[in-house]
Amino acid sequence: MDLLNNLALGFGVAFTWVNLLYAFGGALLGTLIGVLPGLGPVATIAMLLPSIYALDATPALIMLAGIYYGAQYGGSTTAILINVPGESSSVVTAIDGYAMARKGRAGAALAAAGLGSFFAGCVGTIVIAAFAPPLTELAFKFGPAEYFSLMVLGLIGAVVLASGSLVKAIAMILLGLLMGQINTDVISGVPRYSFDIPELTDGIGFVTIAMGVFGFGEIIANLGRPAEHREVFTKDVKDIWPTKQDFLDAYPAVLRGTALGSILGVLPGGGALLAAFAAYTLEKKSRGRVGEVPFGQGNIRGVAGPESANNAGAQTSFIPMLTLGIPPNAVMALMVGAMTIKGIQPGPQVMTSNPELFWGLIASMWVGNAMLVILNLPLIGIWIKLLTVPYRVLYPAILSFCCIGLYTLNNNNFDVYMAVIFGLVGYIFFKLHCEPAPLLLGFILGPMMEENLRRALLLSRGDWTTFATRPLSAGLLLAALAMIVVVMLPSIKKKRAEAFQEEEV
């Protein structure tokens, strides 16, 4: 009964005209920044923080939250249409979503992403409402050792899901980990591997690498083909909506992705990102129907699963922020900053001292997700019209948007130059048949892994056995080891090679 009373209070707050207006504004703005390459929720929320001084706390947080989960919807659009993942969690969506667009099935991919995101967002919100207290206890049990082990498991999973050679996949992850070390040391404050270039002291931006490797690299690869062989954006778009078979294929993936995202999103340190990769791995390992499209060539499960996972994760990432005051990602760190600006101390007391804010924010997520579906599904036809534009017209427009987005990151030409370099690197990867997704995961998780490894060793006074003696950490490491053993089994290795050989045909 308490839950129903709390939700009634929340919907009473969310359905006021002011809060509905700010929820709609946040969802619309979030979709737009997700669609525009280079812009993301972190930069947008950071720019909007000064504007919340004039707002009450509840509408301000409702708007910022709408921007966050709206960007998750919009980020899948660029990943599917132009192979530029605007958010790190959209990297795996691009693998099969872009392949579907190349086959003229962009509409089905966008609809699967939108509907899967809506379902996962609603379930994620239910999880926040019903399980916030017990789930925070789970998050409390994760120390530095557990986070390190979880990230090791994530990287092993990336090797398993990567197409083609295991050696290439491991090499890409190691390259990503090395690139992640270009920054300022978190403990000593000394710049590392920056070569005395001031712009590198804060590290290379994720958007710079993603745009270069995926966006620019794909454009260079396409321009290297004869005009008649440029399959991207040259075929007539068909199947604007998913077929009945698409729905039958996608709904189990949506359920699995939602469950994974709801659990992993609670964990600080990129839970939504890990959820998207884990969901893709799970779908590749799950038995599909006979004759379905291979993964990497436009399997709808490869879109529905990760999109559901990252949206469920985006919703449940509010749990540690609202109940513990611990931001699990950069956006939640900005949300903590917004709460502090409004004189609210994030933590367990928010639920009791500001129930209207807490439950109003949760109820607004249902409202915002409904608004996003109403906004996004009719727009599918508009986004698909992009695919009918001749490639000679479209690629300069994509390059221009990307360059504008890159420049606005830090108002610096350096990011544009770096993206061009990574575009050439992406083209080399394309020629060598290397899958770039593991590189990005290694790049994102590398600094977090290092930080948690050093913290764990500091707390244990240099005792490496701490990773094996802590039950949760040991369990995660054993799962990673089991994954390696299973992949290296001769029968599994042979089946994996056959599967990826089929994909390349």
C-alpha positions in Angstrom: 0.0 0.0 0.0 2.9 2.4 0.8 4.2 1.9 -2.8 0.7 2.7 -4.3 0.4 5.8 -2.1 3.9 7.0 -3.0 3.2 6.5 -6.7 -0.1 8.4 -6.4 1.8 11.2 -4.8 4.4 11.1 -7.6 1.8 11.1 -10.4 0.0 14.0 -8.7 3.3 15.9 -8.9 4.2 14.7 -12.5 0.8 15.6 -14.0 0.9 19.3 -13.1 1.2 21.5 -16.3 4.6 22.9 -15.4 6.1 19.5 -14.8 4.5 18.0 -17.9 5.9 20.9 -19.9 9.5 20.4 -18.6 9.3 16.6 -19.0 8.3 17.2 -22.7 11.0 19.8 -23.2 13.6 17.5 -21.7 12.5 14.5 -23.8 12.4 16.5 -27.0 15.8 18.1 -26.4 17.3 14.7 -25.3 16.1 13.2 -28.6 17.6 16.0 -30.7 21.0 15.9 -29.0 21.0 12.1 -29.3 20.3 12.4 -33.0 22.9 15.1 -33.7 26.4 13.5 -33.8 28.8 14.9 -31.3 26.4 16.3 -28.8 25.6 14.2 -25.8 23.6 14.5 -22.5 26.7 15.3 -20.5 27.6 18.4 -22.5 24.0 19.5 -22.8 23.2 19.1 -19.1 26.4 20.9 -18.2 25.5 23.8 -20.4 22.0 24.0 -18.9 23.0 23.8 -15.2 23.1 27.6 -14.9 19.5 27.9 -16.1 18.1 25.8 -13.2 18.8 28.6 -10.7 15.5 30.1 -11.8 13.6 26.9 -11.5 12.1 24.9 -8.6 14.0 21.7 -7.9 11.3 19.2 -9.1 10.8 20.6 -12.7 14.6 21.2 -13.0 15.4 17.6 -12.2 12.5 16.3 -14.3 13.9 18.2 -17.3 17.5 17.1 -16.8 16.3 13.4 -16.4 14.3 13.7 -19.6 17.4 14.9 -21.5 19.3 11.9 -20.2 16.9 9.1 -21.2 15.8 11.0 -24.3 19.4 11.0 -25.5 19.4 7.2 -25.2 16.5 7.0 -27.7 18.2 9.5 -30.1 21.6 8.0 -29.9 20.3 4.8 -31.5 19.1 6.8 -34.5 22.6 7.9 -35.6 24.0 4.5 -34.8 21.5 2.8 -37.1 21.4 5.3 -39.9 25.0 6.6 -40.3 27.0 4.2 -38.1 28.0 7.0 -35.6 27.2 5.9 -32.0 26.4 9.2 -30.2 26.6 7.5 -26.9 29.0 4.8 -25.7 26.1 2.4 -25.0 25.0 2.7 -28.7 28.3 1.2 -30.0 26.8 -2.4 -30.2 23.5 -1.1 -31.6 25.5 0.1 -34.6 26.8 -3.3 -35.5 23.4 -4.9 -36.5 21.4 -1.7 -36.8 23.6 -0.2 -39.4 23.7 -3.6 -41.3 19.8 -3.5 -41.3 19.9 0.1 -42.7 22.3 -1.1 -45.5 19.7 -3.7 -46.4 16.9 -1.1 -46.6 15.4 -2.1 -43.2 16.3 1.0 -41.2 12.6 1.5 -40.3 12.3 -1.9 -38.7 15.6 -1.3 -36.8 14.5 2.2 -35.5 11.0 0.8 -34.5 12.6 -2.1 -32.7 15.0 0.2 -30.9 12.1 2.7 -30.0 9.6 0.1 -28.8 12.3 -1.9 -26.9 13.5 1.3 -25.3 10.0 2.2 -24.2 9.3 -1.2 -22.6 12.7 -1.3 -20.9 12.3 2.3 -19.7 8.9 1.5 -18.1 10.2 -1.7 -16.5 13.3 0.2 -15.2 11.1 2.8 -13.6 9.0 0.1 -11.9 12.3 -1.4 -10.6 13.3 2.0 -9.2 9.9 2.4 -7.5 9.7 -1.2 -6.1 13.3 -2.2 -5.4 15.3 0.9 -4.6 15.9 0.0 -1.0 17.1 -3.6 -1.5 19.0 -2.8 -4.7 21.0 -0.1 -2.8 22.1 -2.8 -0.4 23.5 -4.8 -3.4 25.4 -1.6 -4.6 26.8 -1.2 -1.1 28.5 -4.6 -1.4 30.5 -3.5 -4.4 33.9 -2.2 -3.4 36.8 -1.4 -5.7 37.8 -5.1 -6.0 34.3 -6.0 -7.2 34.2 -3.2 -9.7 37.5 -4.2 -11.1 36.4 -7.9 -11.4 33.1 -6.8 -13.1 35.1 -4.8 -15.7 37.4 -7.7 -16.3 34.3 -9.8 -17.0 33.0 -7.0 -19.3 36.2 -7.0 -21.3 36.3 -10.8 -21.6 32.7 -10.6 -22.8 33.8 -8.1 -25.5 36.3 -10.6 -26.8 33.6 -13.3 -27.0 31.2 -11.0 -28.9 33.7 -9.6 -31.3 33.5 -10.9 -34.9 36.3 -12.8 -36.5 39.7 -13.6 -35.0 40.1 -13.8 -31.2 43.6 -12.5 -31.5 42.4 -9.4 -33.3 39.7 -8.8 -30.7 42.2 -9.1 -27.9 44.6 -6.7 -29.7 41.8 -4.2 -30.1 40.9 -4.3 -26.4 44.6 -3.9 -25.5 44.9 -0.9 -27.9 41.8 0.6 -26.2 43.2 0.1 -22.7 46.5 1.7 -23.8 44.7 4.7 -25.3 42.7 5.0 -22.1 46.0 5.6 -20.2 46.5 9.0 -22.1 45.3 11.3 -19.3 46.3 12.8 -15.9 47.1 10.2 -13.2 44.2 10.2 -10.7 46.4 9.7 -7.7 49.6 11.7 -8.4 48.0 14.3 -10.7 50.9 13.9 -13.2 50.0 13.9 -17.0 50.8 10.6 -18.7 51.6 9.9 -22.4 50.4 13.4 -23.3 53.7 14.2 -25.2 53.5 17.8 -23.8 50.3 18.4 -25.8 48.0 20.3 -23.4 44.8 19.0 -25.0 45.8 15.4 -24.2 46.2 16.0 -20.4 42.5 15.3 -20.0 42.6 12.3 -22.3 41.1 11.6 -25.7 37.3 12.2 -25.8 35.1 9.2 -26.4 33.1 11.1 -29.0 36.3 11.9 -30.9 37.2 8.2 -31.2 33.7 7.0 -31.9 33.1 9.6 -34.7 36.5 9.0 -36.2 36.6 5.2 -36.1 32.9 4.6 -36.9 31.7 7.7 -38.8 34.7 9.1 -40.7 36.2 5.6 -41.2 32.9 4.3 -42.8 32.7 7.4 -45.1 36.3 6.8 -46.3 35.6 3.1 -46.8 32.5 4.0 -48.9 34.3 6.6 -51.0 36.9 3.9 -51.7 34.2 1.8 -53.4 32.9 2.3 -57.0 29.6 4.3 -56.9 27.5 1.3 -58.0 28.9 -0.7 -55.0 28.1 1.9 -52.3 25.3 -0.1 -50.8 24.9 2.4 -47.9 22.1 5.0 -48.5 21.6 3.9 -52.1 19.0 1.2 -51.8 15.3 1.9 -51.6 14.1 1.7 -48.0 11.5 -0.9 -47.4 9.9 -2.4 -44.3 9.3 0.9 -42.5 7.7 -1.1 -39.7 8.8 -4.4 -38.2 7.1 -7.5 -39.6 5.2 -10.0 -37.4 8.3 -12.2 -37.6 10.5 -9.3 -36.4 8.3 -8.9 -33.3 8.5 -12.6 -32.6 12.3 -12.5 -32.9 12.7 -9.2 -31.0 10.5 -9.6 -27.9 12.6 -12.3 -26.1 15.7 -10.1 -26.7 13.8 -7.1 -25.3 12.9 -9.1 -22.1 16.4 -10.4 -21.7 18.0 -7.0 -22.3 15.6 -5.3 -19.9 16.4 -7.8 -17.1 20.2 -7.3 -17.6 20.0 -3.6 -17.8 17.8 -3.3 -14.7 20.4 -5.2 -12.7 23.6 -3.8 -14.1 22.4 -0.2 -14.3 22.4 0.0 -10.5 26.2 -0.6 -10.4 28.3 2.5 -10.5 31.0 2.6 -13.2 29.3 2.4 -16.5 26.5 -0.2 -15.7 24.3 0.8 -18.7 27.3 0.5 -21.0 28.2 -3.0 -19.6 24.5 -3.9 -19.9 24.4 -3.1 -23.6 27.6 -5.2 -24.3 26.4 -8.0 -22.0 22.9 -8.0 -23.8 24.6 -8.3 -27.2 26.8 -11.1 -25.9 23.8 -12.9 -24.5 21.9 -12.6 -27.8 24.8 -14.0 -29.8 24.9 -17.0 -27.4 21.1 -17.5 -27.3 19.6 -20.0 -29.7 17.7 -18.2 -32.5 15.2 -19.6 -35.0 16.4 -21.6 -38.0 17.4 -19.4 -40.9 17.6 -16.1 -39.0 20.0 -13.4 -40.3 23.5 -13.9 -38.8 24.7 -11.4 -36.2 26.7 -8.6 -37.8 24.5 -8.8 -40.9 21.4 -7.2 -39.6 19.9 -9.4 -36.9 17.0 -7.5 -35.2 17.9 -9.2 -31.9 21.2 -7.4 -32.0 19.3 -4.1 -32.0 16.4 -4.8 -29.6 18.5 -6.5 -26.9 21.3 -3.8 -26.4 18.8 -0.9 -26.8 16.5 -2.4 -24.1 19.5 -3.0 -21.8 21.0 0.5 -22.1 17.6 2.2 -21.5 16.7 0.0 -18.5 20.2 0.7 -17.2 19.8 4.5 -17.8 16.6 4.4 -15.6 18.0 2.2 -12.8 21.2 4.3 -12.7 19.1 6.8 -10.8 18.9 4.4 -7.8 22.4 4.9 -6.4 22.2 8.7 -7.1 18.8 9.2 -5.4 19.2 6.8 -2.5 23.0 6.8 -1.8 24.1 10.1 -3.3 26.6 8.1 -5.4 26.6 9.1 -9.1 27.2 5.9 -11.2 28.1 7.9 -14.4 28.9 11.4 -15.6 25.3 12.4 -16.2 24.3 11.4 -12.6 27.3 13.4 -11.3 25.8 16.4 -13.0 22.4 15.6 -11.5 24.0 15.5 -8.0 25.4 18.9 -8.9 21.9 20.1 -9.8 20.5 18.9 -6.6 23.3 20.6 -4.6 22.6 23.9 -6.5 18.9 23.6 -5.4 20.0 23.0 -1.7 19.1 19.3 -1.7 21.7 16.9 -0.2 21.6 13.7 -2.3 21.4 10.5 -0.3 19.0 8.3 1.7 17.3 11.3 3.2 15.9 12.5 -0.1 13.1 9.8 0.0 11.9 11.0 3.4 12.7 14.7 3.4 11.7 15.4 -0.3 9.0 12.8 -1.1 7.4 15.0 -3.7 10.7 15.4 -5.5 11.7 11.7 -5.3 8.4 10.2 -6.3 7.5 13.0 -8.7 10.8 12.3 -10.6 10.1 8.6 -10.8 6.5 9.1 -12.0 7.8 11.7 -14.6 10.0 8.9 -16.1 6.8 6.9 -17.1 5.3 10.1 -18.6 8.6 10.9 -20.3 9.0 7.4 -21.9 5.4 7.6 -23.2 6.2 11.1 -24.7 9.4 9.7 -26.3 7.5 6.9 -28.1 4.8 9.3 -29.3 7.6 11.6 -30.5 9.9 9.0 -32.0 7.7 6.5 -33.9 6.1 9.2 -36.2 9.6 10.6 -36.8 10.9 7.2 -38.2 9.6 8.2 -41.7 11.5 11.5 -41.5 14.8 9.8 -40.4 14.4 7.2 -43.2 14.2 10.0 -45.8 17.9 10.6 -45.0 18.6 7.3 -46.7 17.0 8.4 -49.9 19.5 11.3 -50.2 22.3 10.6 -52.8 25.5 9.7 -51.0 27.5 12.5 -52.7 25.2 15.0 -51.0 24.8 13.1 -47.7 28.4 12.4 -46.8 29.5 16.1 -46.8 26.5 16.9 -44.6 27.4 14.1 -42.1 31.0 15.3 -42.1 29.9 18.9 -41.4 27.6 17.9 -38.6 30.3 15.7 -37.1 32.9 18.5 -37.3 30.5 21.0 -35.7 29.7 18.6 -32.9 33.3 17.9 -32.3 34.3 21.5 -32.2 31.5 22.3 -29.7 32.8 19.7 -27.3 35.6 22.0 -26.1 35.4 24.9 -28.6 38.8 23.6 -29.9 39.9 22.5 -33.4 42.1 19.8 -31.8 39.2 17.4 -31.4 38.4 17.7 -35.1 42.0 16.9 -36.1 42.0 13.9 -33.7 38.8 12.6 -35.2 40.3 12.8 -38.7 43.3 10.8 -37.5 41.0 8.2 -36.0 39.0 8.2 -39.3 42.2 7.0 -41.0 42.7 4.4 -38.2 39.1 3.3 -38.7 39.7 2.8 -42.4 42.8 0.7 -41.6 40.6 -1.4 -39.2 38.1 -1.9 -42.0 40.7 -3.1 -44.4 42.2 -5.5 -41.8 38.7 -6.8 -40.8 39.1 -5.7 -37.2 35.9 -5.1 -35.1 36.3 -1.6 -33.4 33.6 -2.2 -30.7 36.1 -3.9 -28.3 38.6 -1.0 -28.7 35.9 1.4 -27.5 35.0 -0.7 -24.6 38.6 -1.1 -23.6 39.1 2.7 -23.9 36.1 3.5 -21.7 36.7 0.8 -19.0 40.5 1.2 -18.9 40.8 4.2 -16.7 38.0 3.0 -14.4 39.7 -0.4 -14.1 43.0 1.1 -13.2 41.4 3.4 -10.6 39.5 0.5 -8.9 42.6 -1.8 -9.1 44.7 0.8 -7.3 42.1 1.6 -4.8 41.6 -2.1 -4.0 45.4 -2.6 -3.6 45.6 0.5 -1.4 42.8 -0.7 0.9 44.4 -4.2 1.1 47.9 -2.8 1.6 49.2 -4.3 -1.6 47.6 -7.8 -1.1 46.6 -9.1 -4.5 44.6 -12.0 -2.9 41.9 -9.5 -2.0 40.3 -10.1 -5.5 40.0 -13.8 -4.7 39.1 -13.7 -1.0 36.1 -11.3 -1.5 33.2 -13.6 -2.5 31.5 -11.3 -5.1 34.9 -10.4 -6.7 35.9 -14.0 -6.8 32.6 -15.0 -8.4 32.9 -12.4 -11.2 36.5 -13.5 -11.9 35.5 -17.2 -12.0 32.7 -16.2 -14.5 35.3 -14.5 -16.6 37.6 -17.5 -16.4 34.7 -19.9 -17.3 34.0 -17.7 -20.4 37.6 -18.0 -21.5 37.6 -21.8 -21.0 34.3 -22.2 -22.9 35.5 -20.1 -25.8 38.8 -22.0 -26.1 37.1 -25.4 -26.1 37.9 -27.0 -29.6 34.2 -27.7 -30.4 33.1 -24.1 -29.4 36.1 -22.6 -31.2 35.2 -24.5 -34.4 31.5 -23.4 -34.2 32.5 -19.8 -33.6 34.8 -19.8 -36.6 32.0 -21.4 -38.8 29.5 -18.8 -37.6 31.7 -15.8 -38.4 32.7 -17.4 -41.7 29.0 -17.5 -42.6 28.7 -13.8 -41.6 31.6 -12.7 -43.9 30.0 -14.5 -46.9 
